[in-house]
């Protein structure tokens, strides 16, 4: 099992943890942002963290790994490679999370839903619904970074490589906005509709 110290070392080395004033995918604001896409620039980082996550599910009879595009496409592949199972990804079609490209979940198939970073878990919840609608069984949720410090509940086992509580704010409560000294940046891939 990877140590928290090693995980933090990898996150820093890969340039994942950023500081500033960020608009998160959830619509909330934060002074810290985890750009996990940077993990996947170099396989030495992604392989180490994704295999550590996969190891936590090795006894859960996982038959498929699925994650939302864009953030979890490479992650689903890397986790599935360690577990030696198939992987898919969901994607947005006109703003709605869908399963496309001929991907189909078999009824009763045990599915691990993965995501790079979880703050409110909106994308994960959408993927869980897709798995259930197709008759799959959500065996668990695996994330690289749980920003809630373990407070989020998906109704299934949640395992993370690292769990930290990073403060985030509703836009109208954001102290950085009130100070007005640091410009707001939207670093994620998903458009915000709020």
N, C-alpha and C positions, 0 to 999 in steps of 0.2 A: 504494500500500500504506500502510495506517495505521501510524503509529509507536507504539512501546510507550508512550512518554510520553503520546500522545493517548489511547490506550486507558485508561491509569491515570487520566487526567483525567476521562474519561467515567464510569468506574467510581466514582470519588469523587463526582463531581457528581450522579450518579444515586442515590447512597446504597447501592451494591451491597456494598462491603466493610464488614463489621461485625466488631467485636471483643467478646469475652466468653468464654463457655464453652458450646460448642455440641455437640449430638448430631447427627451427620451422618446422611444417609440410609443410608450404608454401615454404620451402627452404631458408627463410630469417633467419637472426641471431638476437638475442635480449639478453639484460642483465636481462630480467625478463621473467618468464614462469608461466602460469596459469595451474596448474595440477588439472583440475576440476574433474578428476576421484576420487580424494580424497573426494569430496563432497559426493560421493555415498557409502563411507565406513560406513556412519552413517545416518540413515534415518532422524534424527532430522535436519540435514543440507539440504539434498536433498529435503525433503518434504517442508521445509520452502521456499527455493529459487524457486523450480519448481512450487509450488502453487502460489507464487507471480507472476511468469511469466504467468501461465495459466490464472490468474485473468485478466491480460491485454488483453486477447483474448476472454473473456467470452461472449461478445456480438457480436462476429464475425461469428456465426453459423459454428463453426469448427466441422467437421464430422470425421476427422482422423488426428492423429499426427504421423509424420514420421521423423526419424533422421538417419544419417549415423553411421554405426558401426565403431569403437567401442565406441567412446566417447559419442554418444547420444542414445545408446540402453536403458540404464536405465532411462535417462532423458525423452525420448519419453514416456516410460511407466508412469513415475511419473506425467508428464504434462497431459497425457491422462486421468489418474485416476482422477485428479482434474476436468477436463472438461467432464468426464463421456463418453468418446468416445473410439474407437479402436485405437491401435497404431501398427506400423510396424517399421522395420528398413531396410536400404539398406546396402549392403556390397560389397566389391571388389571381383571380380572374374577375375583372371589374370590381375589385375590392373585397371579393369573397374568397375565403380560403377553400381550395378545392384539391382534389386528387385527379390528375390528368395524365396524359402520355401513356395511356393503357395500363397504368398502375391500378391494381385492385387488391384489396385485403380479403383473404379467405375467411369465411365464417369460423369463429373459434380460434383463429390465429392469434398467438400471444405476441403483442406488439410493445416495443419499447419506444416511447416518444422522447426525442432528444431536442435540446435547444442550447445555444451557446451561453446566453445570459438570460436570467429571469428577474424581472422587476415586479410586474403585476401578473404575469403569466397569461396575458391575453391570447397570444399566438398559440401557446401550448394548449389552452382550453379549446381553441378552435380545432386543433389537430385531434385532440381527444374525442371531440364530437364526431369528426369524420371517421375515426377508427370504429367508434360505437355504431354509427349509422351503417357501416359496411359489415357489421357483425363480428368485428375483431374484439379481442379482450386486451384492454390496456393493462399490461403487466407492471408498468412503472413509468416514471419520468426521470430522465437523466440530464443533468445540466453541468456545464463547466463551472459557471459562476452563478450561485444563488445570491442575489443582491438583498434578499429579505432576511438573511440570517436564520433561515429555517422556518419562517413564519407563514409561508404560503402553503396552502393545502389544495391538492388536486384530487383528493379522494383515492389516491393510489400511492404506493411508495415513491418518495422523491429522494433521489441520491444526487449528490454534487461532488465535484472535485474540490471545490472550496465554497464555503458559505460565509458571507460577510454581510453586515448590515451597512449599506451605504444610503445615507439620507437622500430622499427626493421630496419634492414639493409640488403641490398643485400650482399652476402658473400664477394665480392671483395671490398666492402665499409665499412666493419665492423671494428670499432675502436678497439674492443676487440681482433680480429684476428691480427690486426696491432701491438698491444701491446704485444701479445703473452704470457701474464702472466696467463691467465685462460683457461684451457682446454675446448674445445667445447663438449657439451653433447647433445645427441638426445633423449629427454625424451618421445616423443609421440609414438603412436602405428603404424603409417603408415610409410612405407619405402619411402625414398626420392629417386627420380630418377634423380635429377639434378646433 
